[in-house]
């Protein structure tokens, strides 16, 4: 197969608020060949969107090379188009005008613009809505406009950044299936697609290859080729087996029970977005008669009605706290997790606090710092600054808020949302 896009040893860093350099991508090697759909999965903040923008020529690399059709890529290429998660439409322009924008920027004559825009609008199923404004359209129709705007330029490569995630489940499925019908039917001008997603099932149903992206910094750490013909039925045994395999690859950083211990946690670890109440609900579901302490992650997602984007961080958090273990795409409750579920509210809080201090270094560091202060309180800024040495300001704030929420539940420390002060609990005990 002929490679359309090729990345070799690509690296990208951004400046933190204190001026230090923060590595987002490192040693990324990737090839996108003519005739294939590739799906890219990874945690939020792993650099997937940055990688797409590099391929689109929207941002430069700091190291390595990016080529399109064998030539170095410097800036946007005419043969590459991108569809964003947000619809990114101009609200004062009609559907027709929004779709024509890319052609207008390239100097295409008005008559030719109109002809090609009408063809793209019809292709994507919006014929009759050419004069409508974005506010008059549903979310699914607005995303169709975004797709038509990308396809009207007849790109060889289509990059899709969470293109279906802003839609409801049924609308997203319908639009995804229609795109696959166009692709498999040869109606699309596009020769290759790269799809960034949080949805494991979506990736398996769409892609010829699924890539798993690691974090801190981002790089491709696993690849799963998929040879099943499309259309693929989500409930078929072959698809379910592949979904299980992707879950296993997504949790491969987990250390199976009985094996060597995991790498030691670090102050700069990105804590998963995991609500304590949801963690407890997941543990309670895990010990239910249906699972008896061990569950296949895809089945647990179905039973709990959680998306992959919600379930995987919860599972990660439970493992970090020693309440559950991830193993080959399954989650199993630990003996401590079993005691936790059986305990009363105060017992749960005590266990949670102990595990937080033992396994989440930023929480332990804040607690220790507070204990060194005569009044047992400190402003949040020093801890934010510490986190910003290894992540951007937004991510540092998110991580600190997760640590605070967990610590408040475990009575490790408290936080005043009005003053921004972190302080020891009233009793001075954790």
C-alpha positions as CSV (number, residue, x, y, z in Angstrom):
1,X,0.0,0.0,0.0
2,X,1.1,3.6,-0.7
3,X,1.6,5.8,2.3
4,X,-0.2,9.1,2.2
5,X,1.0,10.4,5.5
6,X,4.2,9.4,7.3
7,X,5.5,10.5,10.7
8,X,9.0,9.6,11.8
9,X,10.3,10.2,15.4
10,X,7.9,13.1,15.8
11,X,8.2,15.2,19.0
12,X,6.2,18.2,20.2
13,X,6.4,20.3,23.4
14,X,4.5,23.3,24.7
15,X,5.6,25.9,27.2
16,X,4.1,25.7,30.7
17,X,2.9,28.9,32.4
18,X,6.2,29.1,34.3
19,X,8.1,29.0,31.0
20,X,9.3,25.4,31.3
21,X,9.0,23.0,28.4
22,X,6.3,20.3,28.6
23,X,6.6,17.3,26.3
24,X,3.3,16.3,24.7
25,X,4.5,13.9,22.0
26,X,7.7,11.9,21.8
27,X,9.1,9.4,19.3
28,X,5.9,9.1,17.4
29,X,6.1,6.8,14.3
30,X,3.0,6.5,12.2
31,X,2.0,5.7,8.6
32,X,-1.4,6.2,7.0
33,X,-1.8,4.2,3.8
34,X,-4.1,4.7,0.9
35,X,-7.3,2.7,1.2
36,X,-7.3,2.3,5.0
37,X,-9.2,3.7,8.0
38,X,-7.2,4.0,11.2
39,X,-8.6,4.6,14.7
40,X,-6.6,6.2,17.4
41,X,-7.6,5.6,21.0
42,X,-6.1,7.0,24.2
43,X,-6.8,8.9,27.4
44,X,-7.8,12.5,27.4
45,X,-4.7,14.7,27.4
46,X,-2.5,12.1,25.7
47,X,-1.8,14.3,22.7
48,X,-4.1,12.7,20.1
49,X,-5.7,16.0,19.0
50,X,-2.2,17.6,18.9
51,X,-1.1,14.8,16.6
52,X,-4.0,15.3,14.3
53,X,-3.3,19.0,14.0
54,X,0.3,18.2,13.2
55,X,-0.9,15.9,10.3
56,X,-3.3,18.6,9.1
57,X,-0.3,21.0,9.0
58,X,-1.9,23.4,11.5
59,X,1.0,23.2,14.0
60,X,4.7,22.4,13.4
61,X,6.7,19.7,15.1
62,X,9.7,20.3,17.3
63,X,11.5,17.1,16.2
64,X,11.2,14.4,13.6
65,X,9.6,14.6,10.2
66,X,6.1,14.7,8.7
67,X,5.5,13.9,5.1
68,X,2.5,13.9,2.8
69,X,2.7,11.8,-0.4
70,X,6.5,11.6,0.2
71,X,7.1,15.3,0.5
72,X,7.8,17.2,3.7
73,X,4.7,18.8,5.2
74,X,5.0,22.5,6.1
75,X,1.7,24.1,6.8
76,X,-1.8,23.0,5.6
77,X,-1.9,20.7,2.5
78,X,-4.7,20.8,0.0
79,X,-5.2,17.1,0.1
80,X,-5.8,16.9,3.9
81,X,-9.1,18.0,5.6
82,X,-10.2,17.8,9.2
83,X,-13.5,17.4,11.0
84,X,-13.6,18.7,14.6
85,X,-15.6,17.6,17.6
86,X,-17.3,21.0,17.8
87,X,-19.2,21.8,14.7
88,X,-17.1,24.9,14.1
89,X,-19.7,26.5,11.8
90,X,-20.1,30.2,11.2
91,X,-23.6,30.9,12.6
92,X,-24.3,33.8,10.3
93,X,-23.6,31.8,7.1
94,X,-26.0,29.4,5.5
95,X,-25.2,25.7,5.0
96,X,-24.2,26.4,1.4
97,X,-21.9,29.3,2.4
98,X,-20.3,27.3,5.2
99,X,-19.6,24.4,2.8
100,X,-18.1,26.8,0.2
101,X,-15.7,28.5,2.6
102,X,-12.7,26.1,2.0
103,X,-13.1,26.5,-1.8
104,X,-13.4,30.2,-1.6
105,X,-10.2,30.4,0.4
106,X,-8.5,28.4,-2.4
107,X,-9.7,30.9,-5.0
108,X,-12.2,28.6,-6.7
109,X,-14.6,30.5,-9.0
110,X,-18.1,31.1,-7.6
111,X,-19.9,28.9,-10.1
112,X,-17.6,26.0,-9.5
113,X,-17.8,26.6,-5.7
114,X,-21.6,26.4,-5.8
115,X,-21.6,23.3,-8.0
116,X,-19.2,21.4,-5.8
117,X,-20.8,22.5,-2.6
118,X,-24.2,21.3,-3.8
119,X,-22.7,17.9,-4.7
120,X,-21.1,17.6,-1.2
121,X,-24.3,18.7,0.5
122,X,-26.3,16.1,-1.4
123,X,-23.7,13.4,-0.8
124,X,-23.9,13.9,3.0
125,X,-27.7,13.9,3.0
126,X,-28.5,17.6,3.4
127,X,-30.1,18.4,0.1
128,X,-32.8,20.9,0.6
129,X,-31.1,22.6,3.5
130,X,-28.7,24.7,1.5
131,X,-30.2,28.0,2.7
132,X,-30.6,27.0,6.4
133,X,-28.6,28.7,9.1
134,X,-26.8,26.5,11.7
135,X,-29.2,27.4,14.5
136,X,-32.0,25.9,12.5
137,X,-30.3,22.5,12.3
138,X,-30.1,19.6,14.8
139,X,-26.7,18.6,16.1
140,X,-26.5,15.7,13.7
141,X,-27.3,17.9,10.7
142,X,-24.7,20.5,11.8
143,X,-22.0,17.8,12.0
144,X,-23.1,16.8,8.5
145,X,-22.3,20.3,7.4
146,X,-18.9,20.0,8.9
147,X,-18.3,16.8,7.0
148,X,-19.6,18.3,3.7
149,X,-17.2,21.3,4.3
150,X,-14.3,18.8,4.6
151,X,-15.4,16.6,1.7
152,X,-16.1,19.4,-0.8
153,X,-12.3,20.0,-1.1
154,X,-12.0,16.3,-2.2
155,X,-9.3,15.5,0.3
156,X,-7.2,12.4,-0.1
157,X,-6.9,12.3,3.7
158,X,-9.8,12.9,6.2
159,X,-8.9,13.5,9.8
160,X,-11.8,13.2,12.3
161,X,-11.3,14.4,15.9
162,X,-14.0,13.0,18.0
163,X,-16.4,13.8,15.2
164,X,-19.4,11.9,16.7
165,X,-18.9,12.5,20.4
166,X,-21.0,15.6,20.6
167,X,-24.0,13.8,19.2
168,X,-26.5,11.5,21.0
169,X,-25.8,7.8,20.6
170,X,-28.4,7.0,17.9
171,X,-27.5,10.1,15.8
172,X,-23.8,9.3,16.1
173,X,-24.3,5.7,15.0
174,X,-26.4,6.7,12.1
175,X,-23.9,9.2,10.8
176,X,-21.0,6.9,11.3
177,X,-22.8,4.1,9.4
178,X,-23.6,6.5,6.5
179,X,-20.0,7.6,6.3
180,X,-18.9,3.9,6.2
181,X,-21.5,3.2,3.4
182,X,-20.1,6.1,1.4
183,X,-16.5,4.9,2.0
184,X,-17.2,1.2,1.2
185,X,-19.3,2.2,-1.8
186,X,-16.6,4.3,-3.3
187,X,-18.7,7.5,-3.2
188,X,-16.2,9.5,-1.2
189,X,-13.3,11.2,-2.8
190,X,-11.2,10.4,0.3
191,X,-8.5,7.7,0.1
192,X,-7.7,7.3,3.8
193,X,-9.2,8.3,7.2
194,X,-7.7,8.7,10.6
195,X,-10.4,8.7,13.4
196,X,-9.6,9.9,16.9
197,X,-12.2,8.4,19.3
198,X,-12.9,7.5,22.9
199,X,-15.4,4.9,21.9
200,X,-13.9,1.4,21.6
201,X,-16.8,-0.2,19.8
202,X,-16.8,2.7,17.3
203,X,-13.1,2.1,16.6
204,X,-13.6,-1.6,16.1
205,X,-16.6,-1.1,13.8
206,X,-14.8,1.4,11.6
207,X,-11.1,0.8,11.5
208,X,-8.7,-1.5,9.6
209,X,-6.2,-0.7,12.3
210,X,-6.7,0.4,15.9
211,X,-3.7,2.3,17.5
212,X,-3.5,2.7,21.3
213,X,-1.9,6.0,22.4
214,X,0.0,6.3,25.7
215,X,0.3,9.5,27.7
216,X,3.0,11.6,29.3
217,X,4.3,12.0,26.6
218,X,2.0,10.7,23.9
219,X,3.2,7.9,21.6
220,X,1.8,4.8,19.8
221,X,2.3,1.9,22.2
222,X,0.1,-0.8,20.6
223,X,-1.5,-1.7,17.3
224,X,-4.4,-4.1,16.5
225,X,-5.0,-4.9,12.8
226,X,-8.6,-5.7,12.0
227,X,-9.4,-7.8,8.9
228,X,-13.1,-8.3,9.4
229,X,-15.1,-7.1,6.4
230,X,-17.5,-4.2,6.8
231,X,-20.3,-3.7,7.8
232,X,-19.5,-5.3,11.1
233,X,-22.3,-6.1,13.6
234,X,-21.6,-4.9,17.1
235,X,-23.1,-8.0,18.7
236,X,-21.2,-10.5,16.6
237,X,-18.8,-12.8,18.4
238,X,-15.9,-11.6,16.3
239,X,-16.5,-8.0,17.0
240,X,-17.0,-8.6,20.8
241,X,-13.7,-10.5,20.8
242,X,-11.9,-7.6,19.2
243,X,-13.5,-5.1,21.6
244,X,-12.3,-7.3,24.5
245,X,-8.8,-7.2,23.0
246,X,-8.8,-3.4,22.7
247,X,-10.0,-3.1,26.3
248,X,-7.1,-5.4,27.3
249,X,-4.6,-3.2,25.3
250,X,-6.1,0.0,26.8
251,X,-5.4,-1.4,30.3
252,X,-2.1,-3.0,29.5
253,X,-0.3,-0.7,31.9
254,X,-2.2,-2.5,34.7
255,X,-0.1,-5.2,36.4
256,X,-2.0,-8.5,36.7
257,X,-2.5,-10.0,40.1
258,X,0.4,-12.0,41.3
259,X,3.0,-10.3,39.1
260,X,5.7,-7.8,39.8
261,X,4.5,-4.5,41.3
262,X,3.6,-1.6,39.1
263,X,5.9,1.4,38.7
264,X,5.8,3.7,41.7
265,X,3.3,6.6,41.4
266,X,4.7,10.1,41.0
267,X,3.7,13.6,42.1
268,X,3.0,14.6,38.5
269,X,0.7,11.6,37.7
270,X,-2.5,12.7,35.9
271,X,-5.3,11.5,38.1
272,X,-8.3,10.1,36.2
273,X,-11.6,12.0,36.2
274,X,-13.4,9.7,38.6
275,X,-16.2,10.6,40.9
276,X,-16.2,8.9,44.3
277,X,-19.9,8.0,44.2
278,X,-19.5,6.4,40.8
279,X,-16.4,4.5,42.0
280,X,-18.5,3.1,44.9
281,X,-21.4,2.2,42.5
282,X,-19.0,0.4,40.2
283,X,-17.6,-1.6,43.1
284,X,-21.1,-2.5,44.3
285,X,-22.0,-3.6,40.8
286,X,-18.8,-5.7,40.7
287,X,-19.7,-7.7,43.8
288,X,-23.3,-8.2,42.5
289,X,-24.5,-11.8,41.8
290,X,-24.0,-11.1,38.1
291,X,-20.3,-10.6,38.4
292,X,-19.2,-12.1,41.7
293,X,-16.2,-9.9,42.0
294,X,-14.9,-10.1,38.4
295,X,-16.2,-8.6,35.2
296,X,-15.4,-8.3,31.6
297,X,-15.0,-4.5,31.0
298,X,-17.2,-4.3,27.9
299,X,-20.0,-6.3,29.7
300,X,-19.6,-4.0,32.8
301,X,-19.9,-0.9,30.5
302,X,-23.1,-2.3,29.2
303,X,-24.5,-3.2,32.6
304,X,-23.6,0.1,34.1
305,X,-24.6,2.1,31.0
306,X,-21.2,3.9,31.2
307,X,-19.3,5.0,28.1
308,X,-15.7,3.9,27.6
309,X,-14.7,7.5,28.3
310,X,-16.3,7.2,31.8
311,X,-15.6,3.6,32.7
312,X,-11.9,3.4,32.0
313,X,-11.0,6.4,34.3
314,X,-13.2,4.8,37.1
315,X,-11.4,1.5,36.7
316,X,-8.1,3.3,36.7
317,X,-8.9,5.1,39.9
318,X,-10.1,2.0,41.6
319,X,-6.9,0.2,40.7
320,X,-4.7,3.2,41.9
321,X,-6.4,3.0,45.2
322,X,-6.0,-0.7,45.6
323,X,-9.7,-1.4,45.5
324,X,-9.8,-3.3,42.2
325,X,-7.3,-4.9,39.8
326,X,-7.2,-4.7,36.0
327,X,-6.2,-7.8,34.2
328,X,-6.4,-8.7,30.5
329,X,-9.5,-6.5,29.9
330,X,-11.2,-7.6,33.1
331,X,-11.7,-5.8,36.4
332,X,-11.7,-7.8,39.6
333,X,-12.2,-6.6,43.1
334,X,-9.4,-6.9,45.6
335,X,-9.8,-8.2,49.2
336,X,-9.6,-4.6,50.4
337,X,-12.2,-3.6,47.9
338,X,-14.5,-6.4,49.2
339,X,-14.1,-5.1,52.7
340,X,-14.8,-1.6,51.5
341,X,-18.1,-2.6,49.9
342,X,-19.1,-4.4,53.0
343,X,-18.3,-1.5,55.3
344,X,-20.4,1.3,56.6
345,X,-20.0,4.9,55.3
346,X,-17.4,6.0,58.0
347,X,-15.4,2.8,57.5
348,X,-15.3,3.4,53.7
349,X,-14.1,7.0,54.2
350,X,-11.3,5.8,56.5
351,X,-10.1,3.1,54.0
352,X,-10.4,5.6,51.1
353,X,-8.2,8.2,53.0
354,X,-5.6,5.6,53.9
355,X,-5.3,4.4,50.3
356,X,-5.2,7.9,49.0
357,X,-2.2,8.7,51.2
358,X,-0.5,5.5,50.3
359,X,-1.0,5.6,46.5
360,X,-1.6,9.2,45.4
361,X,1.6,11.2,45.9
362,X,0.2,14.6,45.3
363,X,-2.5,14.0,48.0
364,X,0.2,12.7,50.5
365,X,2.5,15.7,49.6
366,X,-0.3,18.2,50.3
367,X,-1.2,16.5,53.6
368,X,2.4,16.5,54.7
369,X,2.9,20.1,53.8
370,X,-0.2,21.1,55.8
371,X,1.1,19.2,58.8
372,X,4.2,21.3,58.7
373,X,2.2,24.6,59.0
374,X,1.3,26.0,62.4
375,X,-2.2,26.8,61.3
376,X,-2.6,23.7,59.1
377,X,-3.5,25.6,56.0
378,X,-1.9,26.7,52.7
379,X,-3.0,28.3,49.5
380,X,-3.6,26.1,46.5
381,X,-1.2,28.1,44.2
382,X,2.1,26.3,45.2
383,X,0.6,22.9,44.5
384,X,-0.8,24.2,41.1
385,X,2.7,25.5,40.3
386,X,4.2,22.2,41.2
387,X,1.8,20.3,38.9
388,X,2.4,22.8,36.1
389,X,6.0,21.7,35.9
390,X,4.8,18.6,34.0
391,X,1.4,19.6,32.6
392,X,-0.5,22.7,31.3
393,X,-2.4,25.0,33.6
394,X,-5.8,23.6,32.7
395,X,-4.7,20.0,33.3
396,X,-2.9,21.0,36.6
397,X,-6.1,22.6,37.9
398,X,-8.2,19.5,36.9
399,X,-5.7,17.1,38.6
400,X,-5.7,19.2,41.8
401,X,-9.5,19.3,41.9
402,X,-9.6,15.5,41.6
403,X,-7.1,15.2,44.4
404,X,-9.1,17.7,46.5
405,X,-12.4,15.8,45.9
406,X,-10.9,12.5,46.8
407,X,-9.1,14.0,49.9
408,X,-12.3,15.6,51.2
409,X,-14.1,12.3,51.0
410,X,-11.3,10.5,52.7
411,X,-10.9,13.2,55.3
412,X,-7.3,13.8,54.4
413,X,-7.7,17.6,54.0
414,X,-10.4,20.1,53.2
415,X,-10.7,23.0,50.7
416,X,-12.4,26.4,50.9
417,X,-13.8,27.2,47.5
418,X,-14.2,30.8,48.4
419,X,-10.7,31.5,49.5
420,X,-8.7,28.8,47.6
421,X,-7.2,27.7,50.9
422,X,-6.4,24.0,51.6
423,X,-6.5,23.0,55.3
424,X,-6.4,20.1,57.6
425,X,-9.8,18.6,58.7
426,X,-11.3,20.2,61.8
427,X,-10.2,17.4,64.1
428,X,-6.6,17.5,62.6
429,X,-6.9,13.8,61.8
430,X,-7.1,12.2,58.4
